[in-house]
Amino acid sequence: MKTFLKGSMTIYQGAEAHGEFATARLPDGIDHAKMVELYCDLVERGCLIREGIKYRLSLKAQFHLEDRARAPEEPRSLVPPRVRNFFAKPLFVGYSPLFPWRLAL
């Protein structure tokens, strides 16, 4: 979608601008029929407007992308997403955090 901020373009120009979505499973990218399907889906969603053989961003999508570009970047956390709970971690076999003085054998 960001490639359409430069202006309207055809499907072939879009494939040159943003690539053909090459992945490990599809090293050559997706075929032209899937690219047409993707563009038609974006037209149905209201993100693109078709003008002849060219596609351009709708005003709503353009304002949304410009707002996201102007918005300050969210602060990144240095803490990994999964933090171990050291209070629930047993210190040794039979240890319980509720009753640390009792040993369960």
PAZAPA-4460 file (N, C-alpha, C; in steps of 0.05 Angstrom, whole numbers, plus 32768, in hexadecimal, padded with zeros to 4 digits):
% residues 105
    n_x    n_y    n_z   ca_x   ca_y   ca_z    c_x    c_y    c_z   seq   type   mol
   8011   7FE8   8000   8000   8000   8000   8011   8019   8000     1      M     A
   8029   8018   800D   803A   8030   800E   8045   8037   7FF3     2      K     A
   8047   8024   7FE1   8051   802A   7FC6   803D   803C   7FB7     3      T     A
   8024   803A   7FBD   8010   804A   7FAF   8010   8067   7FB9     4      F     A
   801F   806E   7FCD   8021   808A   7FD5   802F   809B   7FC0     5      L     A
   8040   808E   7FB0   804F   809C   7F9A   803C   80A4   7F84     6      K     A
   8026   8095   7F80   8014   809C   7F6B   8006   8083   7F61     7      G     A
   7FF4   8086   7F4D   7FE6   8070   7F42   7FF8   805F   7F30     8      S     A
   7FF2   8045   7F2F   8003   8033   7F1F   7FF2   801B   7F16     9      M     A
   7FFC   800D   7F02   7FF0   7FF5   7EF8   7FF9   7FDE   7F0A    10      T     A
   7FED   7FC6   7F04   7FF5   7FAF   7F14   8013   7FA8   7F0F    11      I     A
   801B   7FAB   7EF6   8037   7FA5   7EEF   804A   7FB9   7EFC    12      Y     A
   8043   7FD2   7EFD   8054   7FE6   7F0A   8054   7FE1   7F28    13      Q     A
   803E   7FD8   7F33   803D   7FD1   7F4F   804F   7FBA   7F56    14      G     A
   804F   7FA5   7F44   8060   7F8E   7F49   807D   7F96   7F47    15      A     A
   8084   7FA9   7F36   80A0   7FB3   7F35   80A7   7FC3   7F4E    16      E     A
   8094   7FD2   7F58   8099   7FE4   7F6F   809C   7FD5   7F89    17      A     A
   8089   7FC2   7F8E   808A   7FB4   7FA8   8091   7F97   7FA6    18      H     A
   8099   7F8E   7F8E   80A1   7F72   7F8B   8089   7F60   7F87    19      G     A
   808F   7F47   7F83   807A   7F33   7F7E   8077   7F20   7F95    20      E     A
   807D   7F2A   7FAD   8078   7F1B   7FC6   8086   7F00   7FC6    21      F     A
   80A0   7F00   7FC0   80AF   7EE7   7FC0   80B3   7EDD   7FDD    22      A     A
   80AF   7EC3   7FE1   80B2   7EB7   7FFB   80C4   7E9E   7FF7    23      T     A
   80C9   7E90   800D   80D9   7E77   800B   80C9   7E62   7FFC    24      A     A
   80AF   7E62   8000   809E   7E4E   7FF2   809A   7E55   7FD5    25      R     A
   8098   7E6F   7FD0   8094   7E79   7FB4   80AB   7E8C   7FAD    26      L     A
   80C2   7E81   7FA5   80D9   7E93   7FA0   80D5   7EA6   7F88    27      P     A
   80C3   7E9E   7F75   80BE   7EAF   7F5E   80A8   7EC4   7F64    28      D     A
   809C   7EC3   7F7C   8086   7ED5   7F83   806C   7EC9   7F7A    29      G     A
   8057   7ED9   7F7D   803C   7ED0   7F75   8037   7ED7   7F57    30      I     A
   8026   7EC7   7F4B   8021   7ECC   7F2E   800E   7EE4   7F2A    31      D     A
   800B   7EEB   7F11   7FFC   7F03   7F0A   7FDF   7F01   7F12    32      H     A
   7FD3   7EE9   7F10   7FB7   7EE6   7F17   7FB2   7EEC   7F35    33      A     A
   7FC5   7EE3   7F46   7FC2   7EE9   7F63   7FC6   7F07   7F68    34      K     A
   7FD8   7F14   7F59   7FDC   7F30   7F5C   7FC3   7F40   7F55    35      M     A
   7FB5   7F38   7F3F   7F9C   7F44   7F37   7F87   7F40   7F4D    36      V     A
   7F87   7F28   7F58   7F74   7F22   7F6E   7F79   7F33   7F86    37      E     A
   7F92   7F37   7F8C   7F99   7F49   7FA3   7F90   7F65   7F9E    38      L     A
   7F95   7F70   7F87   7F8E   7F8B   7F81   7F6F   7F8E   7F81    39      Y     A
   7F61   7F7A   7F76   7F43   7F7C   7F76   7F38   7F7A   7F92    40      C     A
   7F46   7F6B   7FA3   7F3D   7F69   7FBF   7F41   7F84   7FCD    41      D     A
   7F58   7F91   7FC7   7F5D   7FAC   7FD3   7F49   7FC1   7FC9    42      L     A
   7F40   7FBE   7FB0   7F2B   7FD0   7FA5   7F11   7FCB   7FB4    43      V     A
   7F0A   7FB2   7FB8   7EF1   7FAB   7FC6   7EF1   7FB5   7FE3    44      E     A
   7F08   7FB5   7FF0   7F0B   7FBE   800B   7F0B   7FDC   800D    45      R     A
   7F0F   7FEA   7FF7   7F0F   8007   7FF8   7F2A   8013   7FFB    46      G     A
   7F3F   8003   7FF9   7F5A   800E   7FFC   7F64   801A   7FE2    47      C     A
   7F5D   800E   7FCB   7F66   8017   7FB1   7F4E   801F   7FA0    48      L     A
   7F53   8031   7F8D   7F3E   8039   7F7A   7F49   8033   7F5E    49      I     A
   7F3A   8025   7F4E   7F42   801E   7F33   7F39   8033   7F20    50      R     A
   7F4D   803D   7F10   7F48   8051   7EFC   7F53   8046   7EE1    51      E     A
   7F43   8039   7ED2   7F4C   802D   7EB9   7F5D   8015   7EC0    52      G     A
   7F77   8016   7EB8   7F89   8000   7EBE   7F9B   8007   7ED6    53      I     A
   7F98   801F   7EE0   7FA9   8028   7EF7   7F99   8027   7F11    54      K     A
   7FA7   8024   7F26   7F9C   8023   7F41   7FA8   803A   7F51    55      Y     A
   7F98   8046   7F62   7FA3   805B   7F74   7F97   8057   7F90    56      R     A
   7FA3   8063   7FA4   7F99   8061   7FBF   7F80   8071   7FC2    57      L     A
   7F6E   8066   7FD2   7F56   8076   7FD9   7F5F   808B   7FEE    58      S     A
   7F4F   809F   7FF1   7F56   80B5   8003   7F57   80AB   8020    59      L     A
   7F45   8098   8027   7F45   808D   8042   7F5F   807E   8048    60      K     A
   7F68   806E   8035   7F80   805F   8039   7F98   8071   8038    61      A     A
   7F98   8086   8028   7FAE   8099   8026   7FB1   80A8   8040    62      Q     A
   7F9B   80B2   804C   7F9C   80BF   8065   7FA6   80AD   807C    63      F     A
   7F9D   8094   807B   7FA5   8080   808F   7FC3   807B   808E    64      H     A
   7FCE   8078   8076   7FEB   8073   8073   7FFB   808B   807B    65      L     A
   7FF1   80A3   8074   8000   80BB   807B   7FFF   80C0   8099    66      E     A
   7FE9   80B9   80A6   7FE7   80BC   80C3   7FFA   80A9   80D1    67      D     A
   7FFB   8090   80C7   800E   807D   80D3   802B   8085   80CF    68      R     A
   8031   8092   80B9   804C   809B   80B4   8054   80B2   80C6    69      A     A
   8040   80C3   80CC   8045   80DA   80DE   8045   80D3   80FB    70      R     A
   8038   80BE   8102   8035   80B7   811F   8050   80B0   812A    71      A     A
   8055   80B7   8143   806E   80B0   8150   8070   8092   8153    72      P     A
   8089   8088   8151   808D   806C   8153   8088   8063   8170    73      E     A
   807B   804C   8172   8075   8041   818C   808F   8039   819A    74      E     A
   8091   803E   81B4   80AA   8036   81C2   80AC   8017   81C2    75      P     A
   80C4   800F   81BD   80C9   7FF2   81BE   80D2   7FEA   81DA    76      R     A
   80C8   7FD3   81E1   80CF   7FC8   81FC   80E9   7FB8   81F9    77      S     A
   80FA   7FBB   820D   8113   7FAB   820E   810E   7F8F   821A    78      L     A
   80F7   7F8D   8227   80F1   7F73   8234   80E5   7F61   821F    79      V     A
   80EF   7F48   821E   80E3   7F36   820A   80C5   7F31   8210    80      P     A
   80B6   7F29   81FC   8099   7F26   8200   8092   7F11   8215    81      P     A
   80A2   7EFE   8219   809D   7EE9   822D   80B0   7EEB   8244    82      R     A
   80A6   7EF3   825B   80B7   7EF6   8272   80B1   7EDF   8286    83      V     A
   80C6   7ED3   828F   80C2   7EBD   82A2   80B9   7EC8   82BD    84      R     A
   80A7   7EBA   82C9   809D   7EC1   82E4   80B0   7EB4   82F8    85      N     A
   80C2   7EC3   8303   80D6   7EB8   8315   80CA   7EB2   8331    86      F     A
   80B3   7EBE   8337   80A6   7EB8   8351   8098   7E9D   8350    87      F     A
   808F   7E94   8339   8082   7E7A   8338   8096   7E64   8332    88      A     A
   80AE   7E6B   832B   80C2   7E57   8325   80CB   7E48   833F    89      K     A
   80CA   7E2E   833F   80D3   7E20   8357   80F2   7E22   835A    90      P     A
   80FA   7E28   8373   8117   7E2A   8378   8124   7E0F   837A    91      L     A
   8115   7DFC   8384   811F   7DE0   8385   8107   7DCE   8385    92      F     A
   810B   7DB4   8382   80F5   7DA1   8381   80E6   7DA1   839B    93      V     A
   80CB   7DA4   839A   80BB   7DA5   83B1   80B5   7DC1   83BC    94      G     A
   80C1   7DD6   83B0   80BD   7DF1   83B9   80A2   7DFC   83AF    95      Y     A
   8094   7E0A   83BF   807B   7E17   83B7   807C   7E34   83C0    96      S     A
   8076   7E47   83AE   8079   7E63   83B5   8065   7E6B   83CB    97      P     A
   804E   7E5D   83CE   803B   7E64   83E3   8045   7E5B   83FE    98      L     A
   8053   7E44   83FF   805D   7E39   8418   807B   7E33   8415    99      F     A
   808C   7E48   8416   80A9   7E44   8410   80B7   7E33   8426   100      P     A
   80AB   7E32   843E   80B8   7E23   8454   80B2   7E06   8453   101      W     A
   809D   7DFE   8444   8094   7DE2   8444   80A0   7DD4   842C   102      R     A
   80A9   7DBC   8430   80B4   7DAB   841B   80A0   7D96   8415   103      L     A
   8099   7D93   83FC   8088   7D7D   83F3   8099   7D67   83E7   104      A     A
   8097   7D50   83F2   80A7   7D3A   83E8   8098   7D28   83D5   105      L     A
***
